[in-house]
Amino acid sequence: MCDATSDDDLAAIAAVWRRSDGIHLAGTAGAVAAAVGATAASNAPAPLTGDALVVCGSLHATARSQLAALDDASVGAVTVLRSPHPDGHTVTDADAARVAADLATAAHDVMATRSCGVLVIVGGDTAAAVLGDEPLVVGGTLAPGVPWSRRADGSGPLIVTKAGGFGHRDTLVDLLAGRRPSEER
């Protein structure tokens, strides 16, 4: 069992796994993609086009830094929905579930009133709330730990999911500007 907290950790785990026989890999999409060597070039979607909706429930400092960078950038028509900062108290599971449900409702309201070409969801609880149990087909990765998918019937926006703690400050900006996020930052 291995634990990864960065893209470098994922790469190191993947390197060991590739050299090993008889070891089965299980884990997140990012871990599996790193292990099998998925690249944006080999399985990339069409460029991220159209209006984008970014929904972030993560309170992780990396996610919040990425939202700040997105606020400062000019990358086209982007609507951002984010969870509020807590009032200095511990966030309970019930609080997190309520905020994720509220974000999901707001995201569905936005998507019902306008067409979005891209839906970016940051945070696992948020992704679960926004996507529900709708079948998705994962198409590949845009960066380590950043898979893209579509509804099983091919309708709707391109869906990009990302853990709050992965990437660098410009990851969201790079993605929405059509660039593969650099892993060196």
C-alpha positions as a Markdown table, in Angstrom:
| # | Residue | x | y | z |
|---|---|---|---|---|
| 1 | Met | 0.0 | 0.0 | 0.0 |
| 2 | Cys | 1.4 | 3.4 | -1.0 |
| 3 | Asp | 0.3 | 6.9 | -0.3 |
| 4 | Ala | 0.8 | 9.8 | -2.7 |
| 5 | Thr | 0.5 | 13.5 | -1.9 |
| 6 | Ser | 2.0 | 14.9 | -5.1 |
| 7 | Asp | 2.5 | 14.3 | -8.8 |
| 8 | Asp | 6.1 | 13.2 | -8.0 |
| 9 | Asp | 4.9 | 10.6 | -5.5 |
| 10 | Leu | 2.5 | 9.2 | -8.2 |
| 11 | Ala | 5.4 | 9.0 | -10.7 |
| 12 | Ala | 7.6 | 7.2 | -8.2 |
| 13 | Ile | 4.9 | 4.7 | -7.3 |
| 14 | Ala | 4.2 | 4.1 | -11.0 |
| 15 | Ala | 7.9 | 3.5 | -11.7 |
| 16 | Val | 8.1 | 0.8 | -9.0 |
| 17 | Trp | 4.8 | -0.8 | -10.2 |
| 18 | Arg | 6.0 | -0.9 | -13.8 |
| 19 | Arg | 9.1 | -2.9 | -12.8 |
| 20 | Ser | 7.2 | -5.4 | -10.6 |
| 21 | Asp | 5.6 | -8.6 | -11.6 |
| 22 | Gly | 2.5 | -9.9 | -9.8 |
| 23 | Ile | 1.5 | -6.7 | -8.1 |
| 24 | His | -2.0 | -5.5 | -8.8 |
| 25 | Leu | -2.7 | -1.9 | -8.9 |
| 26 | Ala | -5.8 | -0.3 | -7.4 |
| 27 | Gly | -6.5 | 3.3 | -6.5 |
| 28 | Thr | -7.6 | 6.6 | -7.8 |
| 29 | Ala | -7.8 | 7.5 | -11.5 |
| 30 | Gly | -4.7 | 9.6 | -11.1 |
| 31 | Ala | -2.7 | 6.8 | -9.6 |
| 32 | Val | -3.8 | 4.3 | -12.2 |
| 33 | Ala | -3.2 | 6.8 | -15.1 |
| 34 | Ala | 0.3 | 7.5 | -13.8 |
| 35 | Ala | 1.0 | 3.8 | -13.6 |
| 36 | Val | -0.1 | 2.9 | -17.0 |
| 37 | Gly | 1.5 | 5.9 | -18.5 |
| 38 | Ala | -1.6 | 7.7 | -19.7 |
| 39 | Thr | -0.7 | 10.9 | -21.5 |
| 40 | Ala | -2.8 | 13.8 | -22.8 |
| 41 | Ala | -1.4 | 13.3 | -26.3 |
| 42 | Ser | -2.4 | 9.6 | -26.5 |
| 43 | Asn | -6.0 | 10.0 | -25.3 |
| 44 | Ala | -6.8 | 13.7 | -25.3 |
| 45 | Pro | -10.3 | 15.1 | -25.8 |
| 46 | Ala | -11.1 | 17.8 | -28.3 |
| 47 | Pro | -9.7 | 21.1 | -26.9 |
| 48 | Leu | -11.6 | 22.5 | -24.0 |
| 49 | Thr | -14.0 | 24.8 | -25.7 |
| 50 | Gly | -17.2 | 26.7 | -24.9 |
| 51 | Asp | -18.3 | 28.3 | -21.7 |
| 52 | Ala | -16.8 | 26.6 | -18.7 |
| 53 | Leu | -18.3 | 26.0 | -15.3 |
| 54 | Val | -15.8 | 25.4 | -12.4 |
| 55 | Val | -17.3 | 23.9 | -9.2 |
| 56 | Cys | -14.9 | 23.8 | -6.2 |
| 57 | Gly | -15.9 | 22.4 | -2.9 |
| 58 | Ser | -12.4 | 21.7 | -1.7 |
| 59 | Leu | -10.9 | 23.8 | 1.0 |
| 60 | His | -7.4 | 22.6 | 0.4 |
| 61 | Ala | -4.9 | 25.4 | 0.0 |
| 62 | Thr | -3.8 | 24.2 | -3.4 |
| 63 | Ala | -7.4 | 24.3 | -4.7 |
| 64 | Arg | -7.9 | 27.8 | -3.2 |
| 65 | Ser | -4.7 | 29.0 | -4.8 |
| 66 | Gln | -5.9 | 27.6 | -8.2 |
| 67 | Leu | -9.2 | 29.5 | -7.8 |
| 68 | Ala | -7.3 | 32.7 | -7.0 |
| 69 | Ala | -5.1 | 32.3 | -10.1 |
| 70 | Leu | -8.3 | 31.7 | -12.2 |
| 71 | Asp | -9.8 | 34.9 | -10.8 |
| 72 | Asp | -6.7 | 36.8 | -11.9 |
| 73 | Ala | -6.6 | 35.3 | -15.4 |
| 74 | Ser | -8.5 | 35.9 | -18.6 |
| 75 | Val | -9.3 | 32.5 | -20.1 |
| 76 | Gly | -12.7 | 33.1 | -21.7 |
| 77 | Ala | -16.2 | 32.6 | -20.3 |
| 78 | Val | -15.7 | 30.9 | -17.0 |
| 79 | Thr | -18.2 | 30.7 | -14.2 |
| 80 | Val | -16.8 | 29.7 | -10.8 |
| 81 | Leu | -18.9 | 28.2 | -7.9 |
| 82 | Arg | -16.9 | 27.7 | -4.7 |
| 83 | Ser | -17.6 | 26.6 | -1.2 |
| 84 | Pro | -17.5 | 29.4 | 1.4 |
| 85 | His | -14.6 | 29.6 | 3.8 |
| 86 | Pro | -15.6 | 28.1 | 7.2 |
| 87 | Asp | -16.0 | 30.5 | 10.1 |
| 88 | Gly | -12.9 | 29.2 | 11.8 |
| 89 | His | -14.5 | 26.1 | 13.2 |
| 90 | Thr | -14.0 | 22.5 | 12.3 |
| 91 | Val | -15.9 | 21.4 | 9.2 |
| 92 | Thr | -18.1 | 18.5 | 10.2 |
| 93 | Asp | -19.1 | 15.7 | 7.7 |
| 94 | Ala | -22.6 | 17.1 | 7.8 |
| 95 | Asp | -21.4 | 20.6 | 6.9 |
| 96 | Ala | -19.3 | 19.2 | 4.1 |
| 97 | Ala | -22.2 | 17.2 | 2.7 |
| 98 | Arg | -24.6 | 20.2 | 2.9 |
| 99 | Val | -22.1 | 22.5 | 1.1 |
| 100 | Ala | -21.5 | 19.8 | -1.6 |
| 101 | Ala | -25.3 | 19.4 | -2.1 |
| 102 | Asp | -25.7 | 23.2 | -2.3 |
| 103 | Leu | -22.9 | 23.5 | -4.9 |
| 104 | Ala | -24.5 | 20.6 | -6.9 |
| 105 | Thr | -27.8 | 22.4 | -6.9 |
| 106 | Ala | -26.2 | 25.7 | -8.0 |
| 107 | Ala | -24.2 | 23.9 | -10.7 |
| 108 | His | -27.3 | 22.2 | -12.1 |
| 109 | Asp | -29.1 | 25.5 | -12.1 |
| 110 | Val | -26.3 | 27.1 | -14.1 |
| 111 | Met | -26.3 | 24.2 | -16.6 |
| 112 | Ala | -30.1 | 24.3 | -17.0 |
| 113 | Thr | -30.0 | 28.0 | -18.0 |
| 114 | Arg | -27.0 | 28.0 | -20.4 |
| 115 | Ser | -24.9 | 25.6 | -22.4 |
| 116 | Cys | -21.5 | 24.7 | -20.9 |
| 117 | Gly | -18.8 | 23.1 | -23.0 |
| 118 | Val | -16.7 | 22.1 | -20.0 |
| 119 | Leu | -17.6 | 21.2 | -16.4 |
| 120 | Val | -14.6 | 21.2 | -14.1 |
| 121 | Ile | -15.2 | 19.8 | -10.6 |
| 122 | Val | -12.6 | 20.2 | -7.9 |
| 123 | Gly | -12.9 | 17.9 | -4.8 |
| 124 | Gly | -14.2 | 14.4 | -4.4 |
| 125 | Asp | -17.3 | 15.1 | -2.3 |
| 126 | Thr | -18.2 | 17.8 | -4.7 |
| 127 | Ala | -17.8 | 15.6 | -7.7 |
| 128 | Ala | -20.0 | 12.9 | -6.1 |
| 129 | Ala | -22.7 | 15.5 | -5.3 |
| 130 | Val | -22.6 | 17.1 | -8.8 |
| 131 | Leu | -22.4 | 13.9 | -10.8 |
| 132 | Gly | -24.5 | 11.6 | -8.7 |
| 133 | Asp | -24.7 | 8.1 | -10.0 |
| 134 | Glu | -24.9 | 9.1 | -13.7 |
| 135 | Pro | -22.8 | 6.7 | -15.8 |
| 136 | Leu | -19.6 | 8.3 | -17.2 |
| 137 | Val | -17.0 | 7.1 | -19.7 |
| 138 | Val | -13.5 | 8.1 | -18.7 |
| 139 | Gly | -11.5 | 9.1 | -21.8 |
| 140 | Gly | -8.1 | 9.8 | -20.4 |
| 141 | Thr | -6.2 | 12.4 | -18.5 |
| 142 | Leu | -5.3 | 16.0 | -19.1 |
| 143 | Ala | -2.6 | 16.0 | -16.5 |
| 144 | Pro | -1.6 | 13.6 | -13.7 |
| 145 | Gly | -4.6 | 13.2 | -11.4 |
| 146 | Val | -6.9 | 15.1 | -13.8 |
| 147 | Pro | -9.2 | 12.7 | -15.7 |
| 148 | Trp | -11.7 | 13.8 | -18.3 |
| 149 | Ser | -14.9 | 12.0 | -19.0 |
| 150 | Arg | -18.3 | 12.3 | -20.8 |
| 151 | Arg | -21.7 | 11.0 | -20.1 |
| 152 | Ala | -22.2 | 7.5 | -21.4 |
| 153 | Asp | -24.5 | 8.8 | -24.2 |
| 154 | Gly | -22.0 | 11.4 | -25.2 |
| 155 | Ser | -24.3 | 14.4 | -24.4 |
| 156 | Gly | -23.5 | 17.3 | -22.2 |
| 157 | Pro | -20.2 | 19.0 | -21.3 |
| 158 | Leu | -16.8 | 17.5 | -21.2 |
| 159 | Ile | -16.3 | 16.7 | -17.5 |
| 160 | Val | -12.9 | 17.3 | -15.8 |
| 161 | Thr | -12.4 | 16.2 | -12.2 |
| 162 | Lys | -9.5 | 17.0 | -10.0 |
| 163 | Ala | -8.6 | 16.4 | -6.4 |
| 164 | Gly | -8.2 | 19.7 | -4.4 |
| 165 | Gly | -4.7 | 19.0 | -3.4 |
| 166 | Phe | -3.2 | 18.2 | -6.8 |
| 167 | Gly | -1.5 | 20.4 | -9.3 |
| 168 | His | 0.0 | 23.8 | -9.0 |
| 169 | Arg | -1.3 | 27.4 | -8.8 |
| 170 | Asp | -1.9 | 27.6 | -12.6 |
| 171 | Thr | -3.4 | 24.2 | -13.2 |
| 172 | Leu | -7.0 | 25.4 | -13.8 |
| 173 | Val | -5.8 | 28.4 | -15.8 |
| 174 | Asp | -3.6 | 26.1 | -18.0 |
| 175 | Leu | -6.4 | 23.6 | -18.5 |
| 176 | Leu | -9.0 | 26.3 | -19.5 |
| 177 | Ala | -6.5 | 28.1 | -21.7 |
| 178 | Gly | -6.0 | 24.8 | -23.6 |
| 179 | Arg | -2.5 | 24.1 | -22.3 |
| 180 | Arg | -1.4 | 20.9 | -20.6 |
| 181 | Pro | -0.4 | 21.9 | -17.1 |
| 182 | Ser | 3.3 | 21.7 | -16.5 |
| 183 | Glu | 4.3 | 19.2 | -13.9 |
| 184 | Glu | 7.5 | 21.2 | -13.0 |
| 185 | Arg | 5.8 | 24.1 | -11.3 |
